[in-house]
Each structure stands twice: as structure tokens, then as C-alpha cells.
Amino acid sequence: MREDSGNKVERILSIYSRLKEGSVIDKAKEIAGQGITERTLQRDIADIQAFLRNRINEKGEIQEIQYERSTGVYRLVTRTEKQLSSREILVVCQALLEGNSLEREELLPILYKLLNNCDEGWERERIREMITNEGEHCGK
């Protein structure tokens, strides 16, 4: 059975619009109302999820669709990421070190502050190594 692409686009946009307005999507009602299969609805939700992943805004808001098994509904959830991840801190430290735009006395305190905000893990160790090397090899 071939699905009409116009119906698919309209159906996905309808789901997305209702979620953005704060409504929930009842899985069973949506399947029955649209005359689609459960798999089709899952693909529609996955398409919206892919769209949302590419739209993190400047306020750090991340939107995702969550499914609540107990009630059988999908809802749009917005969370805010205000802190840098360990990976992001590593990237910033590397950029600062490669930039050579700061004196050693200015650069090292910044790097240590970033390190203090980094979770334990390989990124933290990598930053610590970079700071140590910077302290030993920086002649500015």
C-alpha cells in the first residue's frame, strides 16, 4: 500500500502543530483517527524528532518528544542546557590553546575554571594534560 506524500506531510505537520500547542497525542486515537498503522505513527514521530534535533536554539532549549507508556500519549518536552558538556569544554580549551591570543597568565586561569566545570572522564584528563603542557611549554 503506497502512502500519498501529501497526506504524510499534512499528518506530520498536524502532529507537530498540536504538540507545539501543548496538546498530547494519544497513540491509539491517532492511529484510529488517521487510519494508519502503529509503525507509521512511529515513523512520523521519528521524523519530527529528527527535525527537532537540528533546532537547538540560542537559549539552549532542546525539544524532544517523549512517550508515556502508562497513558499511551506522546508529549513535547522542552529542557534547557545552560552548561557546557565535557566535550564542549574540551573543544573550547583546544580552541583557546591553538589561538595564541592570550598571555599565559590570562589563559591558564580560564582553562582551570573550565576544567573545574568538566565531569570526570577522558575529556577532563585531556584538558588537564593540555593545561599541564601549556604551563610547561608556553613562553609568553
N, CA, C and O atoms as a DFTB+ gen file, in Angstrom:
560 C
 N C O
     1  1       0.837      -1.179       0.000
     2  2       0.000       0.000       0.000
     3  2       0.882       1.241       0.000
     4  3       1.664       1.441       0.929
     5  1       0.768       2.071      -1.019
     6  2       1.584       3.269      -1.157
     7  2       0.870       4.452      -0.531
     8  3      -0.305       4.705      -0.797
     9  1       1.595       5.162       0.294
    10  2       1.022       6.290       1.010
    11  2       1.180       7.559       0.182
    12  3       2.243       7.791      -0.393
    13  1       0.158       8.367       0.115
    14  2       0.220       9.642      -0.589
    15  2       1.118      10.597       0.186
    16  3       0.904      10.818       1.378
    17  1       2.134      11.172      -0.488
    18  2       3.113      12.013       0.217
    19  2       2.474      13.288       0.767
    20  3       2.930      13.809       1.784
    21  1       1.428      13.799       0.116
    22  2       0.732      14.977       0.626
    23  2       0.058      14.687       1.949
    24  3       0.082      15.517       2.858
    25  1      -0.551      13.501       2.064
    26  2      -1.186      13.105       3.329
    27  2      -0.153      12.950       4.435
    28  3      -0.396      13.318       5.584
    29  1       1.000      12.402       4.073
    30  2       2.053      12.201       5.072
    31  2       2.537      13.543       5.614
    32  3       2.655      13.717       6.826
    33  1       2.813      14.478       4.732
    34  2       3.293      15.793       5.157
    35  2       2.246      16.479       6.022
    36  3       2.567      17.029       7.076
    37  1       1.010      16.448       5.582
    38  2      -0.065      17.077       6.351
    39  2      -0.228      16.423       7.718
    40  3      -0.432      17.107       8.721
    41  1      -0.138      15.095       7.753
    42  2      -0.287      14.355       9.008
    43  2       0.849      14.708       9.973
    44  3       0.601      14.951      11.154
    45  1       2.084      14.739       9.483
    46  2       3.238      15.058      10.327
    47  2       3.148      16.490      10.837
    48  3       3.396      16.750      12.014
    49  1       2.794      17.418       9.953
    50  2       2.671      18.812      10.381
    51  2       1.538      18.993      11.384
    52  3       1.633      19.817      12.294
    53  1       0.487      18.236      11.218
    54  2      -0.622      18.292      12.162
    55  2      -0.174      17.814      13.547
    56  3      -0.478      18.448      14.557
    57  1       0.537      16.713      13.582
    58  2       1.041      16.186      14.853
    59  2       1.979      17.202      15.490
    60  3       1.857      17.498      16.679
    61  1       2.907      17.735      14.713
    62  2       3.872      18.698      15.236
    63  2       3.175      19.955      15.763
    64  3       3.526      20.460      16.830
    65  1       2.201      20.453      15.028
    66  2       1.479      21.659      15.455
    67  2       0.755      21.437      16.774
    68  3       0.792      22.287      17.664
    69  1       0.103      20.302      16.893
    70  2      -0.616      20.014      18.133
    71  2       0.336      19.874      19.311
    72  3       0.041      20.336      20.413
    73  1       1.483      19.236      19.077
    74  2       2.478      19.111      20.146
    75  2       3.011      20.480      20.552
    76  3       3.163      20.754      21.743
    77  1       3.297      21.343      19.578
    78  2       3.804      22.691      19.873
    79  2       2.793      23.512      20.669
    80  3       3.175      24.354      21.482
    81  1       1.514      23.268      20.436
    82  2       0.456      23.988      21.155
    83  2       0.264      23.464      22.578
    84  3      -0.503      24.029      23.357
    85  1       0.968      22.378      22.910
    86  2       0.866      21.829      24.258
    87  2      -0.061      20.634      24.376
    88  3      -0.223      20.079      25.463
    89  1      -0.664      20.234      23.281
    90  2      -1.534      19.055      23.314
    91  2      -0.694      17.784      23.360
    92  3       0.481      17.789      22.995
    93  1      -1.303      16.715      23.805
    94  2      -0.660      15.406      23.749
    95  2      -1.273      14.637      22.591
    96  3      -2.403      14.901      22.179
    97  1      -0.520      13.692      22.080
    98  2      -1.001      12.833      21.002
    99  2      -1.256      11.456      21.588
   100  3      -0.325      10.752      21.980
   101  1      -2.521      11.084      21.645
   102  2      -2.900       9.772      22.146
   103  2      -2.638       8.761      21.025
   104  3      -3.232       8.834      19.949
   105  1      -1.757       7.839      21.297
   106  2      -1.320       6.885      20.282
   107  2      -2.491       6.119      19.654
   108  3      -2.618       6.070      18.430
   109  1      -3.327       5.534      20.476
   110  2      -4.434       4.727      19.963
   111  2      -5.420       5.573      19.155
   112  3      -5.866       5.162      18.084
   113  1      -5.755       6.751      19.672
   114  2      -6.699       7.627      18.965
   115  2      -6.124       8.128      17.650
   116  3      -6.841       8.239      16.655
   117  1      -4.840       8.426      17.644
   118  2      -4.191       8.924      16.420
   119  2      -4.186       7.851      15.338
   120  3      -4.469       8.125      14.172
   121  1      -3.864       6.639      15.738
   122  2      -3.831       5.527      14.776
   123  2      -5.216       5.299      14.193
   124  3      -5.375       5.163      12.979
   125  1      -6.216       5.258      15.062
   126  2      -7.590       5.029      14.601
   127  2      -8.101       6.211      13.769
   128  3      -8.715       6.015      12.720
   129  1      -7.850       7.417      14.231
   130  2      -8.349       8.607      13.553
   131  2      -7.722       8.849      12.194
   132  3      -8.381       9.339      11.277
   133  1      -6.463       8.509      12.063
   134  2      -5.748       8.736      10.798
   135  2      -5.828       7.521       9.874
   136  3      -5.528       7.621       8.685
   137  1      -6.231       6.384      10.421
   138  2      -6.280       5.169       9.609
   139  2      -4.887       4.708       9.202
   140  3      -4.660       4.296       8.065
   141  1      -3.955       4.787      10.160
   142  2      -2.572       4.406       9.897
   143  2      -2.174       3.279      10.834
   144  3      -2.906       2.938      11.764
   145  1      -1.007       2.707      10.578
   146  2      -0.508       1.646      11.454
   147  2       0.329       2.259      12.572
   148  3       0.726       3.423      12.515
   149  1       0.583       1.445      13.582
   150  2       1.429       1.886      14.683
   151  2       2.822       2.245      14.160
   152  3       3.422       3.229      14.592
   153  1       3.319       1.449      13.240
   154  2       4.653       1.690      12.656
   155  2       4.689       3.027      11.909
   156  3       5.692       3.738      11.969
   157  1       3.627       3.369      11.218
   158  2       3.567       4.646      10.504
   159  2       3.629       5.807      11.483
   160  3       4.342       6.783      11.250
   161  1       2.881       5.704      12.582
   162  2       2.919       6.754      13.587
   163  2       4.320       6.868      14.182
   164  3       4.810       7.977      14.395
   165  1       4.963       5.748      14.450
   166  2       6.325       5.779      14.984
   167  2       7.284       6.456      14.011
   168  3       8.167       7.202      14.434
   169  1       7.122       6.205      12.712
   170  2       7.969       6.862      11.710
   171  2       7.692       8.363      11.675
   172  3       8.619       9.163      11.548
   173  1       6.425       8.745      11.785
   174  2       6.077      10.172      11.812
   175  2       6.727      10.867      13.006
   176  3       7.294      11.950      12.865
   177  1       6.644      10.248      14.171
   178  2       7.246      10.812      15.381
   179  2       8.766      10.888      15.207
   180  3       9.383      11.878      15.601
   181  1       9.369       9.857      14.626
   182  2      10.820       9.850      14.392
   183  2      11.224      10.984      13.446
   184  3      12.275      11.597      13.631
   185  1      10.403      11.265      12.441
   186  2      10.690      12.371      11.524
   187  2      10.667      13.711      12.265
   188  3      11.518      14.570      12.035
   189  1       9.697      13.877      13.143
   190  2       9.613      15.120      13.926
   191  2      10.807      15.201      14.876
   192  3      11.391      16.273      15.036
   193  1      11.176      14.097      15.505
   194  2      12.333      14.064      16.409
   195  2      13.606      14.487      15.663
   196  3      14.406      15.261      16.187
   197  1      13.787      13.981      14.450
   198  2      14.969      14.338      13.660
   199  2      14.972      15.835      13.370
   200  3      16.022      16.473      13.434
   201  1      13.829      16.392      13.057
   202  2      13.700      17.829      12.815
   203  2      14.068      18.614      14.071
   204  3      14.800      19.601      13.994
   205  1      13.567      18.183      15.222
   206  2      13.822      18.888      16.480
   207  2      15.289      18.837      16.887
   208  3      15.806      19.799      17.454
   209  1      15.966      17.722      16.605
   210  2      17.387      17.603      16.964
   211  2      18.236      18.659      16.267
   212  3      19.279      19.057      16.787
   213  1      17.806      19.108      15.114
   214  2      18.559      20.098      14.352
   215  2      18.178      21.525      14.704
   216  3      18.653      22.459      14.057
   217  1      17.338      21.721      15.707
   218  2      16.827      23.052      16.011
   219  2      17.111      23.527      17.431
   220  3      16.284      24.224      18.019
   221  1      18.241      23.171      17.986
   222  2      18.600      23.687      19.301
   223  2      18.810      25.188      19.146
   224  3      19.602      25.618      18.307
   225  1      18.116      25.981      19.939
   226  2      18.187      27.428      19.750
   227  2      19.238      28.083      20.631
   228  3      19.874      27.427      21.455
   229  1      19.408      29.378      20.446
   230  2      20.456      30.111      21.162
   231  2      20.229      30.186      22.664
   232  3      21.169      30.479      23.402
   233  1      19.027      29.934      23.140
   234  2      18.763      29.917      24.574
   235  2      19.116      28.562      25.186
   236  3      18.974      28.366      26.393
   237  1      19.571      27.639      24.360
   238  2      19.934      26.322      24.851
   239  2      18.746      25.404      25.049
   240  3      18.852      24.378      25.721
   241  1      17.609      25.771      24.464
   242  2      16.413      24.934      24.612
   243  2      16.482      23.750      23.651
   244  3      16.756      23.891      22.459
   245  1      16.225      22.602      24.215
   246  2      16.198      21.373      23.429
   247  2      14.808      20.789      23.564
   248  3      14.318      20.571      24.672
   249  1      14.177      20.538      22.430
   250  2      12.837      19.951      22.458
   251  2      12.915      18.513      21.970
   252  3      13.657      18.191      21.042
   253  1      12.139      17.665      22.610
   254  2      12.054      16.270      22.198
   255  2      10.673      15.733      22.519
   256  3       9.976      16.237      23.399
   257  1      10.302      14.718      21.798
   258  2       9.005      14.082      22.026
   259  2       9.234      12.868      22.912
   260  3      10.074      12.015      22.628
   261  1       8.471      12.815      23.985
   262  2       8.573      11.689      24.906
   263  2       7.263      10.910      24.891
   264  3       6.178      11.484      24.793
   265  1       7.389       9.598      24.988
   266  2       6.229       8.730      25.038
   267  2       6.028       8.263      26.472
   268  3       6.961       7.787      27.118
   269  1       4.800       8.403      26.963
   270  2       4.456       7.936      28.308
   271  2       3.688       6.632      28.180
   272  3       2.523       6.622      27.781
   273  1       4.337       5.549      28.515
   274  2       3.724       4.214      28.387
   275  2       2.446       4.080      29.209
   276  3       1.465       3.489      28.757
   277  1       2.467       4.632      30.410
   278  2       1.334       4.453      31.313
   279  2       0.045       5.064      30.762
   280  3      -1.043       4.541      31.002
   281  1       0.167       6.170      30.025
   282  2      -1.028       6.833      29.487
   283  2      -1.182       6.637      27.976
   284  3      -2.249       6.903      27.422
   285  1      -0.127       6.176      27.317
   286  2      -0.190       5.944      25.875
   287  2      -0.195       7.226      25.054
   288  3      -0.775       7.270      23.969
   289  1       0.456       8.277      25.575
   290  2       0.469       9.547      24.848
   291  2       1.898      10.021      24.586
   292  3       2.835       9.696      25.316
   293  1       2.023      10.802      23.516
   294  2       3.262      11.491      23.191
   295  2       3.099      12.944      23.621
   296  3       2.025      13.528      23.472
   297  1       4.168      13.522      24.155
   298  2       4.134      14.940      24.500
   299  2       5.474      15.575      24.145
   300  3       6.514      14.916      24.141
   301  1       5.421      16.868      23.848
   302  2       6.621      17.632      23.539
   303  2       7.190      18.183      24.838
   304  3       6.482      18.843      25.599
   305  1       8.452      17.917      25.089
   306  2       9.116      18.359      26.305
   307  2      10.271      19.279      25.914
   308  3      11.042      18.983      25.001
   309  1      10.370      20.394      26.623
   310  2      11.463      21.337      26.391
   311  2      12.344      21.362      27.614
   312  3      11.867      21.541      28.735
   313  1      13.626      21.183      27.398
   314  2      14.576      21.302      28.501
   315  2      15.655      22.286      28.082
   316  3      15.880      22.512      26.893
   317  1      16.310      22.858      29.057
   318  2      17.315      23.869      28.781
   319  2      18.683      23.368      29.197
   320  3      18.872      22.901      30.320
   321  1      19.622      23.468      28.297
   322  2      21.011      23.134      28.576
   323  2      21.756      24.449      28.765
   324  3      22.028      25.159      27.797
   325  1      22.083      24.770      30.005
   326  2      22.758      26.039      30.285
   327  2      24.245      25.849      30.528
   328  3      24.998      26.823      30.539
   329  1      24.672      24.623      30.719
   330  2      26.080      24.384      30.961
   331  2      26.687      23.629      29.792
   332  3      26.011      22.873      29.094
   333  1      27.967      23.852      29.600
   334  2      28.682      23.148      28.552
   335  2      28.890      21.696      28.960
   336  3      29.104      21.392      30.133
   337  1      28.825      20.816      27.990
   338  2      29.154      19.421      28.255
   339  2      30.673      19.290      28.354
   340  3      31.406      20.205      27.978
   341  1      31.135      18.167      28.854
   342  2      32.573      17.932      28.949
   343  2      33.224      18.002      27.572
   344  3      34.324      18.534      27.425
   345  1      32.560      17.477      26.591
   346  2      33.081      17.511      25.208
   347  2      33.179      18.947      24.708
   348  3      34.165      19.308      24.065
   349  1      32.171      19.773      24.993
   350  2      32.184      21.174      24.575
   351  2      33.298      21.946      25.283
   352  3      33.948      22.796      24.675
   353  1      33.518      21.653      26.557
   354  2      34.601      22.294      27.300
   355  2      35.948      21.935      26.681
   356  3      36.821      22.792      26.544
   357  1      36.113      20.682      26.312
   358  2      37.346      20.242      25.654
   359  2      37.580      21.028      24.369
   360  3      38.696      21.484      24.118
   361  1      36.554      21.188      23.565
   362  2      36.673      21.918      22.301
   363  2      37.057      23.377      22.550
   364  3      37.911      23.919      21.849
   365  1      36.433      24.014      23.540
   366  2      36.744      25.412      23.868
   367  2      38.198      25.530      24.321
   368  3      38.907      26.442      23.895
   369  1      38.642      24.623      25.175
   370  2      40.032      24.654      25.649
   371  2      41.005      24.495      24.484
   372  3      42.002      25.212      24.406
   373  1      40.721      23.565      23.586
   374  2      41.589      23.376      22.428
   375  2      41.643      24.638      21.578
   376  3      42.713      25.026      21.107
   377  1      40.502      25.277      21.380
   378  2      40.465      26.499      20.581
   379  2      41.260      27.612      21.248
   380  3      41.985      28.343      20.574
   381  1      41.135      27.750      22.562
   382  2      41.889      28.776      23.282
   383  2      43.390      28.524      23.184
   384  3      44.171      29.453      22.979
   385  1      43.783      27.280      23.329
   386  2      45.205      26.948      23.270
   387  2      45.793      27.158      21.876
   388  3      46.931      27.607      21.737
   389  1      45.026      26.837      20.867
   390  2      45.512      26.974      19.493
   391  2      45.481      28.415      19.003
   392  3      46.183      28.771      18.056
   393  1      44.660      29.247      19.654
   394  2      44.501      30.618      19.205
   395  2      45.691      31.523      19.474
   396  3      45.907      32.487      18.739
   397  1      46.464      31.235      20.508
   398  2      47.618      32.055      20.874
   399  2      47.295      33.537      21.019
   400  3      48.160      34.384      20.794
   401  1      46.068      33.855      21.390
   402  2      45.682      35.254      21.502
   403  2      45.774      35.782      22.931
   404  3      45.626      36.982      23.159
   405  1      46.017      34.895      23.894
   406  2      46.090      35.296      25.293
   407  2      47.475      35.008      25.857
   408  3      48.152      34.064      25.448
   409  1      47.872      35.836      26.793
   410  2      49.106      35.580      27.524
   411  2      48.888      34.387      28.448
   412  3      47.757      34.092      28.834
   413  1      49.956      33.717      28.792
   414  2      49.898      32.535      29.648
   415  2      49.177      32.830      30.961
   416  3      48.377      32.019      31.428
   417  1      49.458      33.989      31.556
   418  2      48.862      34.358      32.834
   419  2      47.352      34.573      32.726
   420  3      46.630      34.421      33.711
   421  1      46.878      34.925      31.532
   422  2      45.438      35.098      31.303
   423  2      44.780      33.763      30.957
   424  3      43.664      33.470      31.384
   425  1      45.497      32.969      30.178
   426  2      44.942      31.731      29.640
   427  2      44.778      30.629      30.692
   428  3      43.722      30.001      30.765
   429  1      45.806      30.391      31.500
   430  2      45.762      29.271      32.446
   431  2      44.603      29.346      33.438
   432  3      43.954      28.326      33.667
   433  1      44.305      30.513      34.046
   434  2      43.148      30.556      34.961
   435  2      41.824      30.226      34.264
   436  3      40.944      29.600      34.855
   437  1      41.693      30.643      33.032
   438  2      40.470      30.330      32.267
   439  2      40.364      28.827      32.054
   440  3      39.303      28.230      32.237
   441  1      41.481      28.231      31.666
   442  2      41.476      26.785      31.422
   443  2      41.158      26.007      32.695
   444  3      40.409      25.031      32.652
   445  1      41.715      26.426      33.817
   446  2      41.426      25.737      35.085
   447  2      39.959      25.898      35.490
   448  3      39.362      24.962      36.022
   449  1      39.379      27.059      35.247
   450  2      37.958      27.251      35.548
   451  2      37.096      26.340      34.677
   452  3      36.122      25.754      35.149
   453  1      37.460      26.230      33.418
   454  2      36.727      25.316      32.538
   455  2      36.882      23.876      33.016
   456  3      35.916      23.113      33.025
   457  1      38.090      23.510      33.409
   458  2      38.346      22.161      33.911
   459  2      37.484      21.848      35.127
   460  3      36.984      20.731      35.262
   461  1      37.308      22.821      36.006
   462  2      36.501      22.611      37.211
   463  2      35.030      22.366      36.906
   464  3      34.306      21.839      37.751
   465  1      34.578      22.738      35.714
   466  2      33.188      22.514      35.313
   467  2      33.019      21.241      34.497
   468  3      31.920      20.937      34.034
   469  1      34.077      20.518      34.328
   470  2      34.070      19.326      33.482
   471  2      33.843      18.080      34.328
   472  3      34.457      17.920      35.382
   473  1      32.966      17.206      33.869
   474  2      32.738      15.932      34.552
   475  2      33.992      15.070      34.463
   476  3      34.841      15.268      33.593
   477  1      34.089      14.117      35.373
   478  2      35.193      13.164      35.309
   479  2      35.088      12.398      33.997
   480  3      33.990      12.150      33.500
   481  1      36.213      12.032      33.451
   482  2      36.208      11.266      32.211
   483  2      37.408      11.616      31.365
   484  3      38.283      12.378      31.777
   485  1      37.435      11.041      30.169
   486  2      38.608      11.239      29.312
   487  2      38.757      12.692      28.885
   488  3      39.880      13.152      28.683
   489  1      37.645      13.439      28.740
   490  2      37.751      14.839      28.353
   491  2      38.468      15.646      29.429
   492  3      39.312      16.491      29.131
   493  1      38.118      15.371      30.688
   494  2      38.750      16.073      31.819
   495  2      40.246      15.794      31.845
   496  3      41.054      16.706      32.025
   497  1      40.605      14.538      31.666
   498  2      42.027      14.185      31.659
   499  2      42.746      14.833      30.491
   500  3      43.884      15.282      30.629
   501  1      42.095      14.883      29.357
   502  2      42.698      15.531      28.174
   503  2      42.922      17.019      28.432
   504  3      43.966      17.557      28.062
   505  1      41.968      17.684      29.055
   506  2      42.101      19.108      29.381
   507  2      43.228      19.302      30.395
   508  3      44.036      20.220      30.257
   509  1      43.284      18.444      31.408
   510  2      44.342      18.540      32.414
   511  2      45.720      18.412      31.746
   512  3      46.640      19.162      32.072
   513  1      45.859      17.462      30.812
   514  2      47.120      17.291      30.082
   515  2      47.451      18.535      29.259
   516  3      48.604      18.966      29.222
   517  1      46.451      19.109      28.604
   518  2      46.682      20.312      27.806
   519  2      47.136      21.467      28.684
   520  3      48.046      22.209      28.315
   521  1      46.509      21.623      29.842
   522  2      46.881      22.708      30.756
   523  2      48.316      22.497      31.256
   524  3      49.106      23.439      31.314
   525  1      48.638      21.260      31.610
   526  2      49.984      20.947      32.083
   527  2      51.010      21.265      30.995
   528  3      52.032      21.896      31.265
   529  1      50.737      20.830      29.775
   530  2      51.648      21.105      28.661
   531  2      51.751      22.598      28.393
   532  3      52.834      23.107      28.102
   533  1      50.642      23.293      28.489
   534  2      50.644      24.738      28.263
   535  2      51.509      25.420      29.314
   536  3      52.279      26.326      28.995
   537  1      51.386      24.992      30.557
   538  2      52.182      25.577      31.632
   539  2      53.666      25.353      31.451
   540  3      54.473      26.210      31.813
   541  1      54.045      24.190      30.886
   542  2      55.449      23.857      30.696
   543  2      56.041      24.478      29.433
   544  3      57.217      24.843      29.417
   545  1      55.242      24.602      28.380
   546  2      55.784      24.989      27.083
   547  2      55.445      26.405      26.646
   548  3      55.975      26.880      25.642
   549  1      54.606      27.063      27.349
   550  2      54.202      28.400      26.926
   551  2      55.237      29.408      27.412
   552  3      55.520      29.502      28.607
   553  1      55.782      30.142      26.487
   554  2      56.806      31.102      26.849
   555  2      56.331      32.528      26.835
   556  3      57.135      33.433      27.057
   557  1      55.066      32.776      26.585
   558  2      54.561      34.146      26.512
   559  2      54.592      34.815      27.851
   560  3      54.201      35.976      27.971
